[in-house]
Amino acid sequence: MMESTFIVRLNEECLFGVDAEYAYDYHWTVGVGYLEDGTDKYLYIQDNGIGYTDGTWDWSKELYIDYTTNKPIITIVSLEVS
């Protein structure tokens, strides 16, 4: 795995009329790195978790998402501060 820090936006809402299975409908999250396994590519992200209206919470977790499947909805932002 190649490590790098970046911000990932997954935004299915920007694709009107597209019916596909993406990792998220809309989500900003921290990217930790990526993995290339032959022809497959994955982003390694830190999911921020989610709070529900009933007060329960799903804690954040690190996971791989398929880059090729989610590519149409991904925006990656990286900053270099010097």
VENGIHU-V806759 format. One record per backbone hydrogen bond with DSSP energy under -0.5 kcal/mol. NH is the residue of the N-H (numbers start at 1). CO is the residue of the C=O. E is the energy in kcal/mol with one decimal. If there is no record, write none. Layout:
<<NH/CO/E> <NH/CO/E>>
//
This chain:
<<2/34/-2.3> <3/1/-0.5> <4/32/-2.4> <6/4/-0.5> <6/31/-1.6> <7/77/-3.0> <8/29/-3.0> <9/75/-2.9> <10/8/-0.5> <10/27/-2.7> <11/9/-0.6> <11/73/-2.2> <12/25/-2.8> <13/25/-1.0> <14/11/-1.0> <15/12/-2.0> <16/14/-0.8> <18/15/-1.4> <20/18/-0.7> <22/20/-0.9> <27/10/-2.1> <29/8/-2.3> <30/46/-1.1> <31/6/-3.9> <32/44/-3.6> <33/44/-1.7> <34/2/-2.0> <35/42/-2.5> <37/35/-0.5> <37/40/-2.8> <38/36/-0.6> <39/37/-0.6> <40/37/-1.9> <42/35/-2.7> <43/65/-2.5> <44/33/-3.1> <45/43/-0.7> <45/63/-2.9> <46/30/-3.0> <47/45/-0.7> <47/61/-2.9> <50/58/-1.9> <52/56/-2.7> <55/52/-2.0> <58/50/-2.5> <59/57/-0.6> <61/47/-0.7> <63/45/-2.2> <65/43/-2.4> <67/41/-2.6> <68/41/-0.7> <70/66/-1.6> <71/67/-1.5> <73/70/-1.9> <74/71/-1.2> <75/9/-2.2> <77/7/-2.8> <82/80/-0.5>>
//
